[in-house]
Amino acid sequence: MYQPEDYSGLYFPLAGDGGLKSCITPTLGGDSKRDQNHFLMEPVSIENLHNNKNTRNFWCRIKNRGYWSACGSSAEAEFLRFTGEQEKSVLEAGFMWQKLTRTSAVHGLKAEITFCYGIRSDGSDDDGTYQYNRGTA
C-alpha cells in the first residue's frame, strides 16, 4: 500500500506466542500490552490511535541539516503530506507483521522498519523490531 499514512483509521494487530499484544499504525502509533491490566505503552482507543504523539519512533540526526523521523512522525513529514513533496512511503503487511519503507528526498535517506514478535529462549516475546537505514546524507 502506497502512502499508508493517508488512510484514516488504518492499523494492524501484532501478537506473540508469549502473550504480548499490540496495535500499530503506519506511523508506528498504537499500544503494547500483556493484558488489559498490564501495558508497556500508554493504552489507546480507536479515537486517539492516530492523534497520540506518544509513539514508537526512530530518529536520524543529519549533521548541519536537522532531524528526520524514519516513521513519518515529525512536524516536517506532517507538513509535507499536504504539499506535492510528501515523502514516499510503502506499507507491506502479513499475518502479525508489518514493514514500513519510507524515503526522504529532502535528506537523501531511506528506512525500512519491520515489526513482528519472535520468541526468546525463555519463552517470552521478543519485540522483533529491526531497522535498516541507508542514505547519502
The first five atom37 places (N, CA, C, CB, O) and aatype in JSON, in Angstrom:
{
  "aatype": [12, 18, 5, 14, 6, 3, 18, 15, 7, 10, 18, 13, 14, 10, 0, 7, 3, 7, 7, 10, 11, 15, 4, 9, 16, 14, 16, 10, 7, 7, 3, 15, 11, 1, 3, 5, 2, 8, 13, 10, 12, 6, 14, 19, 15, 9, 6, 2, 10, 8, 2, 2, 11, 2, 16, 1, 2, 13, 17, 4, 1, 9, 11, 2, 1, 7, 18, 17, 15, 0, 4, 7, 15, 15, 0, 6, 0, 6, 13, 10, 1, 13, 16, 7, 6, 5, 6, 11, 15, 19, 10, 6, 0, 7, 13, 12, 17, 5, 11, 10, 16, 1, 16, 15, 0, 19, 8, 7, 10, 11, 0, 6, 9, 16, 13, 4, 18, 7, 9, 1, 15, 3, 7, 15, 3, 3, 3, 7, 16, 18, 5, 18, 2, 1, 7, 16, 0],
  "atom_mask": [
    [1, 1, 1, 1, 1],
    [1, 1, 1, 1, 1],
    [1, 1, 1, 1, 1],
    [1, 1, 1, 1, 1],
    [1, 1, 1, 1, 1],
    [1, 1, 1, 1, 1],
    [1, 1, 1, 1, 1],
    [1, 1, 1, 1, 1],
    [1, 1, 1, 0, 1],
    [1, 1, 1, 1, 1],
    [1, 1, 1, 1, 1],
    [1, 1, 1, 1, 1],
    [1, 1, 1, 1, 1],
    [1, 1, 1, 1, 1],
    [1, 1, 1, 1, 1],
    [1, 1, 1, 0, 1],
    [1, 1, 1, 1, 1],
    [1, 1, 1, 0, 1],
    [1, 1, 1, 0, 1],
    [1, 1, 1, 1, 1],
    [1, 1, 1, 1, 1],
    [1, 1, 1, 1, 1],
    [1, 1, 1, 1, 1],
    [1, 1, 1, 1, 1],
    [1, 1, 1, 1, 1],
    [1, 1, 1, 1, 1],
    [1, 1, 1, 1, 1],
    [1, 1, 1, 1, 1],
    [1, 1, 1, 0, 1],
    [1, 1, 1, 0, 1],
    [1, 1, 1, 1, 1],
    [1, 1, 1, 1, 1],
    [1, 1, 1, 1, 1],
    [1, 1, 1, 1, 1],
    [1, 1, 1, 1, 1],
    [1, 1, 1, 1, 1],
    [1, 1, 1, 1, 1],
    [1, 1, 1, 1, 1],
    [1, 1, 1, 1, 1],
    [1, 1, 1, 1, 1],
    [1, 1, 1, 1, 1],
    [1, 1, 1, 1, 1],
    [1, 1, 1, 1, 1],
    [1, 1, 1, 1, 1],
    [1, 1, 1, 1, 1],
    [1, 1, 1, 1, 1],
    [1, 1, 1, 1, 1],
    [1, 1, 1, 1, 1],
    [1, 1, 1, 1, 1],
    [1, 1, 1, 1, 1],
    [1, 1, 1, 1, 1],
    [1, 1, 1, 1, 1],
    [1, 1, 1, 1, 1],
    [1, 1, 1, 1, 1],
    [1, 1, 1, 1, 1],
    [1, 1, 1, 1, 1],
    [1, 1, 1, 1, 1],
    [1, 1, 1, 1, 1],
    [1, 1, 1, 1, 1],
    [1, 1, 1, 1, 1],
    [1, 1, 1, 1, 1],
    [1, 1, 1, 1, 1],
    [1, 1, 1, 1, 1],
    [1, 1, 1, 1, 1],
    [1, 1, 1, 1, 1],
    [1, 1, 1, 0, 1],
    [1, 1, 1, 1, 1],
    [1, 1, 1, 1, 1],
    [1, 1, 1, 1, 1],
    [1, 1, 1, 1, 1],
    [1, 1, 1, 1, 1],
    [1, 1, 1, 0, 1],
    [1, 1, 1, 1, 1],
    [1, 1, 1, 1, 1],
    [1, 1, 1, 1, 1],
    [1, 1, 1, 1, 1],
    [1, 1, 1, 1, 1],
    [1, 1, 1, 1, 1],
    [1, 1, 1, 1, 1],
    [1, 1, 1, 1, 1],
    [1, 1, 1, 1, 1],
    [1, 1, 1, 1, 1],
    [1, 1, 1, 1, 1],
    [1, 1, 1, 0, 1],
    [1, 1, 1, 1, 1],
    [1, 1, 1, 1, 1],
    [1, 1, 1, 1, 1],
    [1, 1, 1, 1, 1],
    [1, 1, 1, 1, 1],
    [1, 1, 1, 1, 1],
    [1, 1, 1, 1, 1],
    [1, 1, 1, 1, 1],
    [1, 1, 1, 1, 1],
    [1, 1, 1, 0, 1],
    [1, 1, 1, 1, 1],
    [1, 1, 1, 1, 1],
    [1, 1, 1, 1, 1],
    [1, 1, 1, 1, 1],
    [1, 1, 1, 1, 1],
    [1, 1, 1, 1, 1],
    [1, 1, 1, 1, 1],
    [1, 1, 1, 1, 1],
    [1, 1, 1, 1, 1],
    [1, 1, 1, 1, 1],
    [1, 1, 1, 1, 1],
    [1, 1, 1, 1, 1],
    [1, 1, 1, 1, 1],
    [1, 1, 1, 0, 1],
    [1, 1, 1, 1, 1],
    [1, 1, 1, 1, 1],
    [1, 1, 1, 1, 1],
    [1, 1, 1, 1, 1],
    [1, 1, 1, 1, 1],
    [1, 1, 1, 1, 1],
    [1, 1, 1, 1, 1],
    [1, 1, 1, 1, 1],
    [1, 1, 1, 1, 1],
    [1, 1, 1, 0, 1],
    [1, 1, 1, 1, 1],
    [1, 1, 1, 1, 1],
    [1, 1, 1, 1, 1],
    [1, 1, 1, 1, 1],
    [1, 1, 1, 0, 1],
    [1, 1, 1, 1, 1],
    [1, 1, 1, 1, 1],
    [1, 1, 1, 1, 1],
    [1, 1, 1, 1, 1],
    [1, 1, 1, 0, 1],
    [1, 1, 1, 1, 1],
    [1, 1, 1, 1, 1],
    [1, 1, 1, 1, 1],
    [1, 1, 1, 1, 1],
    [1, 1, 1, 1, 1],
    [1, 1, 1, 1, 1],
    [1, 1, 1, 0, 1],
    [1, 1, 1, 1, 1],
    [1, 1, 1, 1, 1]
  ],
  "atom_positions": [
    [[0.84, -1.16, 0.0], [0.0, 0.0, 0.0], [0.9, 1.23, 0.0], [-0.97, -0.01, 1.21], [1.79, 1.37, 0.84]],
    [[0.65, 2.13, -0.96], [1.43, 3.35, -1.05], [0.8, 4.45, -0.2], [1.54, 3.8, -2.51], [-0.42, 4.56, -0.11]],
    [[1.65, 5.27, 0.42], [1.24, 6.38, 1.28], [0.2, 5.94, 2.33], [0.67, 7.51, 0.42], [-0.89, 6.52, 2.38]],
    [[0.5, 4.95, 3.15], [-0.5, 4.43, 4.1], [-0.94, 5.45, 5.15], [0.05, 3.23, 4.8], [-2.03, 5.33, 5.7]],
    [[-0.11, 6.45, 5.43], [-0.5, 7.46, 6.42], [-1.66, 8.32, 5.94], [0.69, 8.35, 6.75], [-2.26, 9.05, 6.73]],
    [[-2.0, 8.24, 4.65], [-3.13, 8.99, 4.11], [-4.48, 8.31, 4.34], [-2.94, 9.2, 2.63], [-5.52, 8.9, 4.06]],
    [[-4.47, 7.09, 4.86], [-5.71, 6.35, 5.11], [-6.11, 6.47, 6.57], [-5.54, 4.85, 4.71], [-5.38, 6.02, 7.46]],
    [[-7.23, 7.06, 6.82], [-7.72, 7.3, 8.18], [-8.1, 5.98, 8.86], [-8.92, 8.26, 8.15], [-8.76, 5.13, 8.26]],
    [[-7.69, 5.83, 10.11], [-8.1, 4.68, 10.92], [-7.36, 3.39, 10.64], [0.0, 0.0, 0.0], [-7.75, 2.35, 11.17]],
    [[-6.32, 3.42, 9.82], [-5.61, 2.19, 9.46], [-4.67, 1.76, 10.59], [-4.81, 2.4, 8.15], [-3.85, 2.55, 11.06]],
    [[-4.79, 0.52, 11.01], [-3.86, -0.06, 11.98], [-3.89, -1.58, 11.84], [-4.21, 0.38, 13.44], [-4.82, -2.15, 11.26]],
    [[-2.86, -2.23, 12.38], [-2.74, -3.68, 12.31], [-2.47, -4.26, 13.69], [-1.63, -4.07, 11.33], [-1.82, -3.61, 14.52]],
    [[-2.95, -5.45, 13.95], [-2.63, -6.11, 15.21], [-1.28, -6.82, 15.12], [-3.74, -7.12, 15.59], [-0.87, -7.27, 14.05]],
    [[-0.61, -6.92, 16.24], [0.59, -7.73, 16.39], [0.42, -8.54, 17.66], [1.91, -6.85, 16.43], [-0.09, -8.02, 18.65]],
    [[0.83, -9.78, 17.65], [0.74, -10.6, 18.85], [1.83, -11.66, 18.8], [-0.66, -11.26, 18.99], [2.24, -12.1, 17.73]],
    [[2.27, -12.07, 19.97], [3.27, -13.11, 20.07], [2.76, -14.27, 20.9], [0.0, 0.0, 0.0], [1.81, -14.14, 21.66]],
    [[3.41, -15.42, 20.73], [3.03, -16.62, 21.47], [3.21, -16.45, 22.97], [3.82, -17.8, 20.99], [2.56, -17.15, 23.75]],
    [[4.09, -15.55, 23.4], [4.34, -15.33, 24.82], [3.33, -14.41, 25.48], [0.0, 0.0, 0.0], [3.44, -14.15, 26.68]],
    [[2.35, -13.9, 24.73], [1.3, -13.09, 25.33], [1.32, -11.61, 25.02], [0.0, 0.0, 0.0], [0.36, -10.91, 25.34]],
    [[2.38, -11.11, 24.39], [2.45, -9.7, 24.08], [1.49, -9.37, 22.94], [3.89, -9.29, 23.71], [1.45, -10.07, 21.93]],
    [[0.7, -8.29, 23.12], [-0.28, -7.87, 22.12], [-0.09, -6.39, 21.84], [-1.74, -8.16, 22.6], [0.16, -5.61, 22.76]],
    [[-0.21, -6.0, 20.58], [-0.05, -4.61, 20.19], [-0.97, -4.27, 19.04], [1.4, -4.32, 19.82], [-1.46, -5.15, 18.33]],
    [[-1.18, -2.98, 18.87], [-1.75, -2.47, 17.63], [-0.76, -1.43, 17.14], [-3.22, -1.86, 17.83], [-0.12, -0.75, 17.94]],
    [[-0.64, -1.31, 15.82], [0.36, -0.42, 15.27], [-0.17, 0.24, 14.0], [1.68, -1.18, 14.97], [-0.77, -0.42, 13.15]],
    [[0.05, 1.55, 13.9], [-0.4, 2.32, 12.74], [0.76, 2.46, 11.75], [-0.92, 3.73, 13.18], [1.89, 2.09, 12.08]],
    [[0.51, 2.98, 10.56], [1.6, 3.18, 9.6], [2.68, 4.16, 10.06], [1.03, 3.67, 8.31], [3.8, 4.11, 9.55]],
    [[2.37, 5.03, 11.01], [3.39, 5.92, 11.57], [3.89, 5.41, 12.92], [2.83, 7.35, 11.71], [4.48, 6.16, 13.69]],
    [[3.64, 4.15, 13.2], [4.09, 3.41, 14.38], [3.43, 3.86, 15.68], [5.57, 3.56, 14.52], [3.98, 3.65, 16.76]],
    [[2.26, 4.46, 15.59], [1.46, 4.74, 16.77], [0.82, 3.45, 17.26], [0.0, 0.0, 0.0], [0.95, 2.41, 16.62]],
    [[0.13, 3.52, 18.38], [-0.55, 2.35, 18.91], [-0.13, 2.06, 20.33], [0.0, 0.0, 0.0], [0.49, 2.89, 21.0]],
    [[-0.46, 0.86, 20.8], [-0.06, 0.48, 22.15], [0.53, -0.92, 22.15], [-1.26, 0.56, 23.12], [0.58, -1.6, 21.13]],
    [[0.98, -1.33, 23.33], [1.56, -2.66, 23.52], [1.24, -3.09, 24.94], [3.11, -2.66, 23.24], [1.41, -2.31, 25.88]],
    [[0.78, -4.33, 25.1], [0.35, -4.76, 26.42], [0.49, -6.28, 26.59], [-1.1, -4.34, 26.67], [0.58, -7.02, 25.62]],
    [[0.52, -6.7, 27.85], [0.48, -8.13, 28.17], [-0.97, -8.59, 28.28], [1.25, -8.42, 29.49], [-1.32, -9.68, 27.84]],
    [[-1.81, -7.73, 28.88], [-3.24, -8.0, 29.01], [-3.92, -6.67, 29.28], [-3.54, -9.04, 30.16], [-3.28, -5.62, 29.18]],
    [[-5.2, -6.67, 29.62], [-5.95, -5.43, 29.81], [-5.51, -4.62, 31.04], [-7.4, -5.74, 29.93], [-5.92, -3.47, 31.2]],
    [[-4.67, -5.21, 31.9], [-4.21, -4.51, 33.1], [-2.72, -4.22, 33.12], [-4.57, -5.32, 34.3], [-2.25, -3.58, 34.06]],
    [[-1.96, -4.67, 32.13], [-0.51, -4.52, 32.12], [-0.05, -3.99, 30.76], [0.18, -5.86, 32.45], [0.07, -4.75, 29.8]],
    [[0.19, -2.68, 30.7], [0.56, -2.03, 29.45], [2.04, -1.67, 29.43], [-0.28, -0.78, 29.23], [2.59, -1.23, 30.44]],
    [[2.68, -1.86, 28.28], [4.06, -1.43, 28.08], [4.11, -0.01, 27.53], [4.79, -2.39, 27.13], [5.08, 0.71, 27.75]],
    [[3.06, 0.38, 26.82], [2.89, 1.74, 26.31], [1.52, 2.23, 26.75], [3.05, 1.79, 24.75], [0.64, 1.43, 27.09]],
    [[1.34, 3.52, 26.74], [0.05, 4.1, 27.1], [-1.07, 3.46, 26.27], [0.07, 5.63, 26.91], [-0.96, 3.39, 25.05]],
    [[-2.15, 3.01, 26.92], [-3.25, 2.42, 26.16], [-3.93, 3.48, 25.28], [-4.28, 1.77, 27.11], [-4.06, 4.64, 25.66]],
    [[-4.36, 3.04, 24.1], [-5.03, 3.95, 23.19], [-6.35, 3.34, 22.72], [-4.13, 4.28, 21.98], [-6.52, 2.12, 22.72]],
    [[-7.26, 4.2, 22.33], [-8.52, 3.77, 21.75], [-8.49, 4.1, 20.26], [-9.74, 4.44, 22.46], [-7.58, 4.78, 19.8]],
    [[-9.46, 3.63, 19.53], [-9.53, 3.91, 18.1], [-9.6, 5.42, 17.85], [-10.74, 3.21, 17.47], [-9.12, 5.9, 16.82]],
    [[-10.2, 6.17, 18.78], [-10.32, 7.61, 18.6], [-8.98, 8.33, 18.67], [-11.25, 8.18, 19.64], [-8.75, 9.28, 17.92]],
    [[-8.08, 7.89, 19.55], [-6.8, 8.6, 19.67], [-5.62, 7.81, 19.13], [-6.55, 8.95, 21.11], [-4.47, 8.18, 19.36]],
    [[-5.88, 6.73, 18.43], [-4.82, 5.89, 17.87], [-3.88, 6.69, 16.97], [-5.43, 4.73, 17.09], [-2.67, 6.5, 17.01]],
    [[-4.44, 7.56, 16.15], [-3.64, 8.33, 15.19], [-3.3, 9.72, 15.68], [-4.36, 8.43, 13.88], [-2.46, 10.39, 15.07]],
    [[-3.91, 10.18, 16.76], [-3.67, 11.54, 17.25], [-2.64, 11.6, 18.36], [-4.94, 12.14, 17.73], [-2.09, 12.66, 18.63]],
    [[-2.36, 10.48, 19.0], [-1.44, 10.43, 20.12], [0.0, 10.58, 19.6], [-1.6, 9.11, 20.91], [0.41, 9.84, 18.71]],
    [[0.74, 11.53, 20.13], [2.13, 11.75, 19.71], [3.13, 10.91, 20.52], [2.49, 13.22, 19.83], [4.33, 10.95, 20.25]],
    [[2.63, 10.16, 21.49], [3.47, 9.26, 22.29], [3.56, 7.93, 21.53], [2.89, 9.06, 23.75], [2.86, 6.98, 21.86]],
    [[4.44, 7.88, 20.52], [4.51, 6.72, 19.63], [5.91, 6.12, 19.61], [4.09, 7.11, 18.21], [6.86, 6.69, 20.15]],
    [[6.01, 4.98, 18.98], [7.32, 4.43, 18.66], [7.92, 5.37, 17.62], [7.24, 2.92, 18.13], [7.18, 5.96, 16.83]],
    [[9.22, 5.52, 17.62], [9.83, 6.39, 16.62], [11.29, 6.02, 16.44], [9.69, 7.87, 17.01], [11.89, 5.4, 17.32]],
    [[11.84, 6.4, 15.33], [13.26, 6.19, 15.04], [13.74, 7.46, 14.36], [13.5, 4.91, 14.13], [13.33, 7.77, 13.24]],
    [[14.62, 8.19, 15.06], [15.08, 9.48, 14.56], [16.48, 9.36, 13.99], [15.05, 10.51, 15.67], [17.33, 8.64, 14.52]],
    [[16.72, 10.08, 12.91], [18.07, 10.19, 12.33], [18.5, 11.65, 12.47], [18.09, 9.72, 10.81], [17.77, 12.56, 12.08]],
    [[19.68, 11.84, 13.02], [20.24, 13.2, 13.12], [21.19, 13.39, 11.96], [20.97, 13.44, 14.5], [22.14, 12.62, 11.79]],
    [[20.93, 14.41, 11.17], [21.73, 14.67, 9.98], [22.56, 15.92, 10.25], [20.83, 14.84, 8.7], [22.02, 17.01, 10.42]],
    [[23.85, 15.74, 10.3], [24.75, 16.82, 10.68], [24.52, 18.07, 9.83], [26.21, 16.36, 10.55], [24.49, 18.01, 8.6]],
    [[24.36, 19.19, 10.52], [24.14, 20.5, 9.91], [22.85, 20.61, 9.09], [25.3, 20.83, 9.03], [22.67, 21.58, 8.35]],
    [[21.93, 19.61, 9.21], [20.7, 19.66, 8.42], [19.45, 19.43, 9.26], [20.75, 18.65, 7.32], [18.35, 19.78, 8.82]],
    [[19.58, 18.86, 10.43], [18.42, 18.64, 11.28], [18.15, 17.18, 11.55], [0.0, 0.0, 0.0], [19.07, 16.36, 11.63]],
    [[16.88, 16.85, 11.71], [16.46, 15.52, 12.11], [15.43, 14.99, 11.13], [15.9, 15.54, 13.54], [14.71, 15.76, 10.49]],
    [[15.36, 13.66, 11.03], [14.39, 13.0, 10.17], [13.77, 11.84, 10.92], [15.04, 12.52, 8.84], [14.48, 11.03, 11.52]],
    [[12.45, 11.76, 10.9], [11.72, 10.65, 11.51], [11.54, 9.56, 10.47], [10.35, 11.11, 12.08], [10.87, 9.77, 9.46]],
    [[12.12, 8.4, 10.71], [12.03, 7.29, 9.77], [10.62, 6.72, 9.66], [12.98, 6.19, 10.18], [10.32, 6.0, 8.71]],
    [[9.76, 7.04, 10.61], [8.38, 6.55, 10.54], [7.37, 7.65, 10.22], [7.99, 5.88, 11.84], [6.17, 7.42, 10.29]],
    [[7.84, 8.84, 9.88], [6.95, 9.92, 9.46], [6.24, 10.64, 10.57], [0.0, 0.0, 0.0], [5.23, 11.3, 10.33]],
    [[6.75, 10.54, 11.79], [6.11, 11.18, 12.95], [6.8, 12.48, 13.32], [6.1, 10.23, 14.15], [7.11, 12.71, 14.49]],
    [[7.04, 13.32, 12.34], [7.67, 14.61, 12.63], [6.79, 15.73, 12.08], [9.1, 14.69, 12.02], [5.93, 15.49, 11.23]],
    [[7.02, 16.93, 12.56], [6.28, 18.09, 12.05], [6.58, 18.29, 10.57], [6.63, 19.36, 12.86], [5.69, 18.65, 9.8]],
    [[7.83, 18.05, 10.17], [8.21, 18.21, 8.76], [7.44, 17.23, 7.87], [9.72, 18.01, 8.59], [6.91, 17.62, 6.84]],
    [[7.39, 15.95, 8.27], [6.67, 14.94, 7.47], [5.18, 15.26, 7.41], [6.89, 13.53, 8.07], [4.55, 15.08, 6.37]],
    [[4.62, 15.72, 8.52], [3.2, 16.08, 8.54], [2.93, 17.27, 7.61], [2.74, 16.41, 9.99], [1.93, 17.28, 6.9]],
    [[3.81, 18.25, 7.62], [3.67, 19.39, 6.73], [3.76, 18.95, 5.27], [4.76, 20.44, 7.03], [2.93, 19.37, 4.45]],
    [[4.73, 18.12, 4.93], [4.93, 17.68, 3.55], [3.76, 16.86, 3.02], [6.2, 16.88, 3.46], [3.55, 16.78, 1.81]],
    [[2.99, 16.23, 3.93], [1.81, 15.46, 3.49], [0.82, 16.32, 2.73], [1.12, 14.83, 4.69], [0.08, 15.81, 1.89]],
    [[0.79, 17.6, 3.0], [-0.18, 18.49, 2.4], [0.43, 19.35, 1.29], [-0.79, 19.39, 3.46], [-0.12, 20.38, 0.92]],
    [[1.56, 18.91, 0.77], [2.21, 19.56, -0.36], [2.46, 18.51, -1.43], [3.55, 20.26, 0.08], [2.14, 17.34, -1.25]],
    [[3.02, 18.92, -2.52], [3.39, 17.98, -3.58], [4.69, 17.25, -3.3], [0.0, 0.0, 0.0], [5.18, 16.5, -4.14]],
    [[5.26, 17.47, -2.11], [6.56, 16.88, -1.78], [6.46, 15.86, -0.65], [7.54, 17.97, -1.39], [7.42, 15.66, 0.09]],
    [[5.31, 15.21, -0.5], [5.12, 14.2, 0.55], [6.17, 13.1, 0.4], [3.69, 13.61, 0.49], [6.46, 12.65, -0.71]],
    [[6.73, 12.68, 1.53], [7.7, 11.58, 1.49], [7.05, 10.33, 0.93], [8.28, 11.31, 2.9], [5.88, 10.07, 1.18]],
    [[7.81, 9.56, 0.18], [7.3, 8.31, -0.35], [7.32, 7.27, 0.76], [8.12, 7.83, -1.59], [8.32, 7.11, 1.45]],
    [[6.2, 6.57, 0.92], [6.15, 5.5, 1.92], [5.34, 4.34, 1.36], [5.54, 6.02, 3.26], [4.39, 4.52, 0.59]],
    [[5.74, 3.15, 1.77], [5.08, 1.92, 1.34], [4.91, 1.04, 2.56], [5.89, 1.19, 0.21], [5.85, 0.86, 3.34]],
    [[3.73, 0.48, 2.72], [3.45, -0.44, 3.81], [3.17, -1.83, 3.24], [2.25, 0.05, 4.67], [2.34, -1.99, 2.35]],
    [[3.88, -2.81, 3.75], [3.61, -4.21, 3.44], [3.23, -4.86, 4.75], [4.85, -4.93, 2.76], [3.79, -4.54, 5.8]],
    [[2.28, -5.78, 4.71], [1.85, -6.44, 5.95], [1.4, -7.86, 5.64], [0.71, -5.64, 6.63], [0.97, -8.18, 4.53]],
    [[1.5, -8.68, 6.65], [1.04, -10.05, 6.58], [0.51, -10.45, 7.94], [0.0, 0.0, 0.0], [0.23, -9.6, 8.78]],
    [[0.38, -11.74, 8.15], [-0.16, -12.24, 9.41], [0.79, -11.9, 10.55], [-0.39, -13.76, 9.34], [1.84, -12.52, 10.7]],
    [[0.41, -10.92, 11.36], [1.12, -10.48, 12.56], [2.49, -9.86, 12.28], [1.29, -11.64, 13.49], [3.41, -10.0, 13.09]],
    [[2.63, -9.18, 11.14], [3.84, -8.4, 10.89], [3.5, -7.25, 9.95], [4.96, -9.3, 10.27], [2.5, -7.29, 9.23]],
    [[4.33, -6.22, 9.98], [4.22, -5.12, 9.01], [5.59, -4.54, 8.75], [3.25, -4.04, 9.52], [6.45, -4.51, 9.63]],
    [[5.79, -4.07, 7.52], [7.04, -3.43, 7.14], [6.72, -2.08, 6.51], [7.86, -4.32, 6.15], [5.94, -1.99, 5.57]],
    [[7.33, -1.04, 7.04], [7.18, 0.32, 6.53], [8.49, 0.72, 5.86], [6.79, 1.31, 7.66], [9.56, 0.62, 6.46]],
    [[8.41, 1.19, 4.63], [9.57, 1.72, 3.92], [9.28, 3.18, 3.63], [9.88, 0.93, 2.59], [8.25, 3.51, 3.03]],
    [[10.17, 4.05, 4.05], [9.96, 5.5, 3.88], [11.22, 6.08, 3.27], [9.61, 6.21, 5.24], [12.34, 5.73, 3.65]],
    [[11.02, 6.99, 2.3], [12.13, 7.63, 1.61], [12.0, 9.14, 1.72], [12.19, 7.2, 0.13], [10.93, 9.71, 1.47]],
    [[13.08, 9.78, 2.11], [13.12, 11.24, 2.2], [14.0, 11.78, 1.08], [13.65, 11.71, 3.59], [15.22, 11.59, 1.09]],
    [[13.38, 12.45, 0.11], [14.14, 13.09, -0.96], [14.91, 14.28, -0.41], [13.21, 13.54, -2.11], [16.01, 14.58, -0.88]],
    [[14.34, 14.96, 0.58], [14.98, 16.13, 1.18], [16.31, 15.76, 1.83], [14.05, 16.77, 2.23], [17.31, 16.47, 1.66]],
    [[16.33, 14.64, 2.56], [17.53, 14.24, 3.3], [18.33, 13.13, 2.6], [17.14, 13.77, 4.68], [19.43, 12.79, 3.05]],
    [[17.83, 12.58, 1.52], [18.54, 11.52, 0.81], [18.63, 10.24, 1.62], [0.0, 0.0, 0.0], [19.65, 9.54, 1.57]],
    [[17.58, 9.92, 2.38], [17.58, 8.74, 3.24], [16.42, 7.82, 2.9], [17.51, 9.15, 4.69], [15.37, 8.25, 2.42]],
    [[16.63, 6.54, 3.16], [15.58, 5.53, 3.03], [15.66, 4.63, 4.25], [15.72, 4.71, 1.68], [16.75, 4.22, 4.65]],
    [[14.51, 4.31, 4.83], [14.48, 3.43, 6.0], [13.44, 2.34, 5.78], [14.17, 4.23, 7.3], [12.38, 2.59, 5.21]],
    [[13.77, 1.15, 6.23], [12.82, 0.04, 6.26], [12.69, -0.41, 7.7], [13.29, -1.15, 5.34], [13.69, -0.73, 8.34]],
    [[11.48, -0.42, 8.21], [11.23, -0.81, 9.6], [10.23, -1.95, 9.58], [10.7, 0.4, 10.47], [9.12, -1.81, 9.05]],
    [[10.62, -3.08, 10.15], [9.75, -4.26, 10.21], [9.39, -4.55, 11.65], [10.42, -5.49, 9.56], [10.26, -4.61, 12.51]],
    [[8.1, -4.72, 11.91], [7.61, -5.08, 13.23], [7.01, -6.48, 13.2], [6.57, -4.06, 13.74], [6.18, -6.79, 12.35]],
    [[7.45, -7.3, 14.12], [6.89, -8.63, 14.33], [7.32, -9.05, 15.74], [7.37, -9.67, 13.21], [8.14, -8.38, 16.36]],
    [[6.8, -10.13, 16.22], [7.22, -10.65, 17.52], [7.81, -12.03, 17.34], [6.04, -10.69, 18.51], [7.21, -12.9, 16.71]],
    [[8.98, -12.22, 17.9], [9.61, -13.53, 17.92], [9.53, -14.09, 19.33], [0.0, 0.0, 0.0], [8.89, -13.5, 20.2]],
    [[10.16, -15.22, 19.55], [10.16, -15.86, 20.87], [11.6, -15.93, 21.37], [9.52, -17.3, 20.8], [12.49, -16.39, 20.65]],
    [[11.83, -15.48, 22.59], [13.14, -15.62, 23.22], [13.31, -17.04, 23.73], [13.31, -14.59, 24.38], [12.34, -17.81, 23.79]],
    [[14.51, -17.39, 24.1], [14.78, -18.74, 24.58], [14.05, -19.04, 25.89], [16.28, -18.92, 24.78], [13.82, -20.21, 26.21]],
    [[13.68, -18.0, 26.67], [12.95, -18.23, 27.92], [11.44, -18.33, 27.69], [13.26, -17.13, 28.92], [10.68, -18.47, 28.65]],
    [[10.99, -18.25, 26.42], [9.57, -18.39, 26.11], [8.81, -17.08, 26.07], [0.0, 0.0, 0.0], [7.63, -17.06, 25.71]],
    [[9.48, -15.97, 26.43], [8.79, -14.67, 26.41], [8.88, -14.09, 25.0], [9.41, -13.69, 27.45], [9.69, -14.52, 24.17]],
    [[8.03, -13.09, 24.74], [8.02, -12.45, 23.44], [9.21, -11.53, 23.28], [6.73, -11.69, 23.22], [9.65, -10.88, 24.23]],
    [[9.72, -11.48, 22.08], [10.78, -10.55, 21.71], [10.15, -9.54, 20.77], [12.02, -11.29, 21.05], [9.6, -9.91, 19.73]],
    [[10.23, -8.25, 21.13], [9.72, -7.2, 20.25], [10.68, -7.14, 19.07], [9.61, -5.79, 20.99], [11.68, -6.42, 19.11]],
    [[10.39, -7.88, 18.04], [11.28, -8.02, 16.89], [11.27, -6.8, 16.01], [0.0, 0.0, 0.0], [10.7, -6.82, 14.92]],
    [[11.88, -5.74, 16.46], [11.93, -4.5, 15.72], [13.29, -4.4, 15.04], [11.66, -3.28, 16.63], [14.32, -4.44, 15.72]],
    [[13.29, -4.27, 13.75], [14.54, -4.21, 13.0], [14.54, -2.97, 12.14], [14.74, -5.47, 12.14], [13.56, -2.68, 11.45]],
    [[15.64, -2.22, 12.16], [15.76, -1.06, 11.31], [16.93, -1.26, 10.37], [15.94, 0.23, 12.14], [17.99, -1.74, 10.77]],
    [[16.73, -0.9, 9.13], [17.79, -0.9, 8.15], [17.75, 0.46, 7.48], [17.63, -2.08, 7.11], [16.73, 0.83, 6.89]],
    [[18.81, 1.18, 7.56], [18.83, 2.53, 7.02], [19.99, 2.67, 6.05], [18.93, 3.58, 8.14], [21.09, 2.17, 6.29]],
    [[19.71, 3.36, 4.96], [20.81, 3.65, 4.03], [20.54, 5.03, 3.45], [20.92, 2.57, 2.89], [19.39, 5.4, 3.21]],
    [[21.6, 5.78, 3.24], [21.39, 7.12, 2.72], [22.68, 7.72, 2.23], [0.0, 0.0, 0.0], [23.76, 7.17, 2.42]],
    [[22.54, 8.84, 1.6], [23.7, 9.55, 1.07], [24.0, 10.81, 1.86], [23.49, 9.89, -0.38], [25.03, 11.45, 1.65]],
    [[23.11, 11.17, 2.77], [23.31, 12.41, 3.54], [24.27, 12.19, 4.69], [21.99, 12.93, 4.08], [24.55, 13.12, 5.44]]
  ]
}
